[in-house]
Amino acid sequence: MSRIGVFGGMGPQATVDFLDKLVRLTPASRDQDHLPVIVASLPHIHDRSRAILGTGPDPLPMLLSGIDFLNSSGVGVIAIPCNSSHHWYEQMSQRSAVPILHIAQTCVAAMAQSAGKVAVFATRGALASGFYQRALQARDIGFVVPDPDTAQAQVDSCIREIKAGNMAAGGAHLAAALADAHAHGATAVIMGCTEIPIAAQHAGDTPLTLVDSSLELARASVNYALARGWNRPGWDS
């Protein structure tokens, strides 16, 4: 018996958004057609971005504990709808008995090489870690990151407001960051923090192509499970 394991709570609203996408992407006409999912929503894990930047405690022991919980719950694959936590992807993968989907790799794999100039919107910690930059370089996709004193400050505020439940304010900050990216020649934006797609619902129209890391992780999770028949009633493997 296999299930999708979702390691969430980083943050809770982003986890709910991910689960909604998981359900919507699953081809189903009745309850029994859906995919079995075990969710560990663990919001007390230390701030990932601050830890990467050296200003906060190490979350790795808590991350490994979450991986242990999901492994003990009989999951067959793990998805983590938190980008910054993937700084510790190798350590978590080494600990896990089942595969962990990599949010940045699934996101970048969904992009065409002709994407043009791609701006990466993420926490400062995720940008410092560089896993998005490496994934883009591996596919020869050009990218830029926001100016730390202007557009990145807007991205930071966007993420903070969404985590606090202030959707309109988060959307306003994202709109400002998107306008800056467009003014500097970007044609697409990777929403490399799972709060950003929520803010995008409140940011108004933009000429930029928005690439949703949460959506692509959900799509990869569904495809992984469907390929193994986990949606079939009566499956026993």
C-alpha positions in Angstrom: 0.0 0.0 0.0 1.6 3.3 -1.1 0.7 6.9 -0.6 2.0 10.3 -1.4 3.7 11.8 1.7 3.4 15.6 2.0 5.8 17.2 4.4 4.1 20.5 5.0 3.6 23.3 7.5 6.3 25.5 6.0 4.0 27.3 5.8 0.5 26.0 6.6 -1.3 28.1 4.0 1.1 27.0 1.3 0.5 23.4 2.3 -3.2 23.8 1.8 -2.6 25.4 -1.6 -0.4 22.5 -2.6 -3.0 19.9 -1.5 -5.7 21.8 -3.4 -3.6 21.6 -6.6 -2.9 17.9 -5.9 -6.6 17.1 -5.8 -7.4 19.3 -8.9 -4.7 17.7 -10.9 -5.9 14.2 -10.2 -8.2 12.7 -12.9 -11.1 11.5 -10.7 -14.9 11.3 -10.9 -15.5 9.8 -7.4 -13.7 9.7 -4.1 -12.2 6.3 -4.8 -10.4 7.6 -7.9 -8.3 10.0 -5.8 -4.8 9.4 -4.6 -4.1 8.4 -1.0 -2.1 11.1 0.8 -0.5 11.3 4.3 0.2 14.9 5.4 2.6 16.0 8.1 2.0 19.6 8.7 4.8 20.6 11.1 4.9 24.4 11.4 7.3 24.6 14.3 10.4 23.7 12.2 13.0 26.5 12.5 13.0 29.2 9.8 14.8 27.7 6.8 15.9 30.9 5.2 17.4 32.4 8.4 19.3 29.2 9.0 20.9 29.2 5.5 21.9 32.9 6.0 23.4 32.0 9.4 21.0 34.0 11.5 18.8 31.3 12.9 19.0 27.8 14.4 19.5 24.7 12.3 16.2 23.1 11.1 17.8 19.9 9.9 17.1 17.7 12.9 13.4 18.7 12.7 13.4 18.1 8.9 14.8 14.6 9.4 12.2 13.9 12.1 9.5 14.8 9.6 11.0 12.5 7.0 11.2 9.7 9.6 7.5 10.2 10.4 6.4 9.9 6.8 8.6 6.9 6.1 7.0 5.2 9.2 3.6 6.0 7.8 4.0 3.9 4.7 4.4 6.5 2.0 5.9 5.7 -1.4 7.2 9.2 -2.3 7.6 12.5 -0.5 6.8 16.0 -1.7 7.9 19.0 0.4 6.0 22.2 -0.6 8.7 24.5 0.8 11.4 25.6 -1.4 14.0 26.8 1.1 14.0 23.4 2.9 15.5 21.9 -0.3 18.8 23.4 0.8 19.0 20.2 2.9 17.7 17.9 0.1 20.7 15.6 0.0 20.6 15.0 3.8 16.8 14.4 3.7 17.2 12.0 0.7 19.9 10.1 2.4 17.7 9.6 5.4 14.5 8.6 3.5 13.7 5.1 2.4 11.6 6.5 -0.4 12.3 9.1 -3.1 11.8 12.8 -2.4 10.8 14.9 -5.3 12.9 18.0 -5.7 10.7 21.1 -6.1 13.2 23.2 -8.0 14.1 20.4 -10.4 10.5 19.6 -11.2 9.8 23.3 -11.7 12.7 24.0 -14.0 12.0 20.7 -15.9 8.6 22.1 -16.8 10.1 25.2 -18.5 11.1 25.5 -22.1 14.7 26.4 -22.9 13.3 29.3 -24.9 11.9 30.8 -21.7 13.9 34.0 -22.3 15.2 35.9 -19.3 13.8 34.3 -16.1 13.7 36.1 -12.8 13.9 33.8 -9.7 11.7 35.0 -6.9 12.4 33.1 -3.6 13.6 33.7 -0.1 17.0 35.2 0.4 18.0 31.8 1.9 16.9 29.8 -1.1 18.8 32.3 -3.4 21.9 32.0 -1.3 21.7 28.2 -1.4 21.6 28.5 -5.2 19.7 25.3 -6.1 17.4 27.1 -8.5 20.3 28.8 -10.2 22.1 25.4 -10.6 18.9 23.8 -12.0 18.5 26.6 -14.6 22.2 26.5 -15.5 21.9 22.7 -16.1 19.2 23.4 -18.7 21.0 26.4 -20.2 18.2 28.7 -19.2 19.2 32.3 -18.6 18.1 33.8 -15.3 18.4 36.9 -13.1 17.8 37.4 -9.4 16.1 40.5 -7.9 18.2 43.4 -6.6 18.6 42.7 -2.9 17.8 46.3 -1.9 14.7 46.9 -4.1 12.8 44.0 -5.7 14.0 41.4 -3.3 12.8 43.5 -0.4 9.3 43.5 -2.1 9.6 39.7 -2.4 10.5 39.4 1.2 7.5 41.5 2.2 5.2 39.5 0.0 6.2 36.2 1.6 6.0 37.7 5.1 2.5 39.1 4.5 1.1 35.9 3.1 2.5 33.9 6.0 0.7 36.4 8.3 -2.6 35.9 6.3 -2.5 39.4 4.7 -3.4 38.4 1.2 -4.0 41.8 -0.3 -0.8 43.2 1.1 1.2 40.2 -0.1 -0.3 40.7 -3.6 0.6 44.4 -3.6 4.3 43.6 -2.8 4.4 40.9 -5.4 2.9 43.3 -8.0 5.7 45.7 -7.3 8.4 43.0 -7.7 6.8 41.8 -10.9 6.8 45.3 -12.3 10.5 45.7 -11.5 11.3 42.4 -13.1 9.4 43.3 -16.3 11.2 46.7 -16.4 14.5 44.9 -16.3 13.7 42.7 -19.3 12.4 39.5 -17.6 9.9 37.5 -19.6 9.1 34.9 -16.9 9.2 34.6 -13.2 9.8 31.4 -11.2 7.7 31.6 -8.1 10.3 29.8 -6.0 8.6 30.2 -2.7 5.3 28.4 -2.1 3.7 31.6 -0.6 4.2 33.5 -3.8 1.6 31.7 -5.9 -0.9 32.5 -3.2 0.1 36.2 -3.5 -0.2 36.0 -7.3 -4.0 35.5 -6.9 -4.1 39.0 -5.4 -1.4 40.8 -7.6 -3.4 41.7 -10.6 -2.5 41.1 -14.3 1.1 40.9 -15.5 2.7 40.4 -18.9 5.2 38.0 -17.4 4.8 34.2 -17.5 4.5 33.0 -13.9 6.0 29.5 -13.2 4.4 28.0 -10.1 6.8 25.8 -8.2 4.0 24.4 -6.0 1.9 23.5 -9.0 4.8 21.7 -10.7 5.6 19.8 -7.6 1.9 18.8 -7.3 1.9 17.7 -11.0 5.1 15.6 -10.5 3.6 14.0 -7.4 0.4 13.1 -9.2 2.2 11.8 -12.2 4.5 9.7 -10.0 1.5 8.1 -8.2 -0.6 7.6 -11.3 2.2 5.8 -13.1 2.2 3.3 -10.2 -1.5 2.9 -10.1 -2.0 4.3 -6.6 -5.4 5.7 -7.6 -6.9 2.4 -8.5 -9.5 1.0 -6.0 -8.4 -2.3 -4.5 -4.7 -1.8 -5.2 -2.5 -3.6 -2.7 1.0 -2.6 -3.6 
